[in-house]
Amino acid sequence: MTDNSEIITRMTGLLYPFILLFGFYIILNGHASPGGGFQGGAVLAAVFITRYLVDPNRCIRLRTLKTAEKILFVCIILYPTVFLFSATANHTELMNLIYLIAMNFLIGLKVCSGFTIIFFRFAFYEGGIL
């Protein structure tokens, strides 16, 4: 893949902000409409995947991505526990809304990092890099 098309490179660069915006929109509105963390995370992972497909020579730090995924997993476990056992047993509607949005956001970032790691593992093994 040494011959990159200038049109494809520029168009994907132009589409990145819109893909990110659409992914975060799906995540942040997942509590009120179809979608949520998993679907939005898959859309966000498309940015990293297309970035690799357009320019495979750009480096990606898989170790940093794996660390971020582990930290997000711990946050996904701890946040509901803290919310459940918080001192205020009478949760208001606003607190529930913030909880749902935060959980969708955490799950979306976790799915994004997970899908990206899976894709790069397949790409590196298939390419013989690892």
Buried (B, 14 or more C-beta within 10 A) or exposed (E): EEEEEEEEEEEBEEBBEEBBEBBBBBBBBBBEEEBBBBBBBBBBBBBBBBBBBBEEEEEBEBEEBEEBBEEBBEBBEEBBEEBEEEEEEEEEEEEEEBBBBBBBBBBBBBBBBBBBBEBBEEBEEEEEEE
